[in-house]
Amino acid sequence: METTEYPGRGMAGALGSLDALVLVGHGSRDPRSAQALGRLRDRVAMLTDSPVTLAFLELSQPLLEDVLAGLTGRVRIVPLLLGSAFHARVDLPGRLKTVADTRGDLEISVTGVLGPHPLLDAAVAAQAQALVAQGCDSVLVLGTGSSHQSANAEVDALADRLTHMLDVPVVAGFVTRGRSLQEADDALRRQGATRPGLVPWFLAPGLLLDGGLASARALGHDVASVGELVATLADDQRLARLVIWRTREAATARRSAQMLTAA
């Protein structure tokens, strides 16, 4: 797969040397997910001169391969994934290689996943701080969970950073794999928590998040009382800046590599 990076021109025109920027989300049967990522795409498009397209790995339309079929030239892929697990490590690279091996008119470069990053920390911290201001004495960070332990460890590290930032106990719990919500709730209660708040580590709404919220309510988390504060990350204004940051980071890394090679 061609992984050449191309230099940017600053925040507003960072992608001007590219023919397209493709944001790649996971996909969901829940239409709210694609709608949320569509709003993120619109905000990213306001920060660059390059065309910005949204594609999905599965379940939502359009699929990645269908989008790439309509593009030529230099294309940068930004995985709209919070952590590095199966889709970032195996699925996406393999599918891009398959496309690149058959397309002489397409040069593909790929940025890192969205997290970890201070902008993501700030987005989650803003929600957590609002919960604490409402009277919550601890925070449960609700993630999807992964069979890749390093991906779950990234969320645990986020929880540790939030603990220091907020000066209240923060523990991560997962919907599918890793520490269960019950185990996370038990850990908070052992630290004296009586009213945990919940912050989702989800980029967009969907069935998994709904299931996690229902489980949290069953454990006694007063999710309904925080209402609008149970928001996903795609609608945070920082996320569009983070996408642009990742593209500039890739361009900077490429320039540094070229300088080292020339030296």
Secondary structure, 3 states (H helix, E strand, C coil): CCCCCCCCCCCCCCCCCCCEEEEEECCCCCHHHHHHHHHHHHHHHCCCCCCEEEEECCCCCCEHHHHHHCCCEEEEEEECCCCCCHHHHHHHHHHHHHHHCCCCCEEEEECCCCCCCHHHHHHHHHHHHHHHHCCCCEEEEEECCCCCHHHHHHHHHHHHHHHHHHCCCEEEEECCCCCCHHHHHHHHHHCCCCCEEEEEECCCCCHHHHHHHHHHHHCCCCHHHHHHHCCCHHHCCHHHHHHHHHHHHHHHHHHHHHHHHHC
